[in-house]
Amino acid sequence: MSCKTPPTLQELAEDSLLKNQDLAISALDDIPSLFFPSLFKKACRNRCVGIMKAMVQAWPFPSLPLGAMISRKTAYRRILEIILYGFDALLFQKVPHRRCKLQVLDLRVMPLKLWNRLPVFGTAGCSENPAVVGHSGTEVKQPMKVLVDLVLKESPLDSTESFLVQWVDNRNGLVRLCCCKLQIWAMSIYYHRKLLEILDLDSIQELRMYCISNPICLLNFAPYLGRMRNLRCLILSHLWQAFSMTPVEKQQVITQFTSQFLKLKCLQVLHLDTVFFLEGHLDELFWWLKTPLETLSVIDCKLSKSDWIHISEFQCTSQLKHLNLKWVKLTHLSPEPLRVLLLKSASTLMSLDLEGCQMIDSQLSAILPALRCCTQLTKFNFHGNYISMPILRELAYNVVKQKSQRSKIRFIPSCDHHSGPNFEVISQPHFVFVDVERTTGQQEQVLFYAICSGEYVL
């Protein structure tokens, strides 16, 4: 028969405090800081409004990660209102509580288990210093931060988000609404202009834009994009033109949108997935972007000859660590721009994805010397290209072997019963998997996938 674990002394003390609100509030000066998270969670669960407000005003940590504790259900709106009212008292206090260190109200959704880990109460997305020195030499109090992740759609914000935006707007600069990750799905500027004006655009580090068919949306959004000065990752997916525009009108939209990239000096990751709207104009986008990228993905896009010829000429493609050209048809394009691009990034490139590019023998032969120079390359996806066995053999033995001089190389085909670097006669095309295991004991994988037009497979 199992025995129920008796409550700890801390749990008994917390239960006693929750039964006497006045006692709990008066005891906040003496309660150890480590007790605050557990007590606050119980106060929210039991709707102890007075205790919740008082604890916010005496919160002894820089961050209150409310999003990690409360699921965004029906109760969330009510609890958020209570917390914000406590926040109000904190904002307008002339003499704050001596224990209060609160700088950030973190409303990002997190796993509940994080609430039991002290690092989550640190300065998430905020400065360590609550005050800065003004021109007169006196300390100027920094605005509090409310940290959220947002998803904007064609419809208005939900009631909770609208309430939060209105609350921030009414605080007249005492609170900054910050967002590290912003997603936009076919956004309507009509519904979200006020939010974009209130939002601290400098706080956005990752922006994802999906399924935008109206170019006017890009035109209206362009000024906001240019103000995201700390943006590190930009993902544009399924941007196409579903509205009739003259060439002049289209060029105006493209110029207004791409010119904002000049201001994105922290951008490291750029993903362009099915971006048909910019066909023939990608070189303009790359021209405006002056910051070297770490990751460039151009997936399932139609590249004009101009786009392809100029892709290796820009500063943003000079130090790539990851290059992804998946499903970009290269059959009828010159391999020279890719060769130059690989040479420029030879000392930094770690992964290369050419899946579905439909390249042929002559094109791979042209880039083989450049591949040999890519000393950091650990992943190469070549599935979906029409390569004969002799070229594939040269790729495997001259590139992989040279790269891994002190490594043990095992060639493992898709059929489990084959092993070793021997060629077996196979009737159907297969994939190649190359696993490089260093003699130092460290493991490194070099992945080569290829569709073979011949009858041999490694």
Secondary structure, DSSP 8 states (H G I E B T S, - for coil): --------HHHHHHHHHHH-HHHHHHGGGTS-GGGHHHHHHHHHHTT-HHHHHHHHHT--SSEE-HHHHS-SSHHHHHHHHHHHHHHHHHHH-SS--TT----EEE-S---GGGGGSGGGGS-TTS-S-SEEE-TTSSEEE--EEEEEEEEE-SS---HHHHHHHHHHHTTTTSEEEEEEEEEEES--HHHHHHHHHHSBGGG--EEEEEEE--HHHHHHHHHHHHT-TT--EEEEEEE---S---HHHHHHHHHHHHGGGGG-TT--EEEEEEEGGGTTTHHHHHHH--S--SEEEEES----HHHHHHTTSSGGGSS-SEEE-TT---TTS-SHHHHHHHHHTTTT--EEE-TT---BHHHHHHHHHHHHH-TT--EEEEEEEEE-HHHHHHIIIIIIHHHTTTEEEEEEESSTT--SS--EE-SS---EEEEEEETTS-EEEEEEEEEESSSEE-
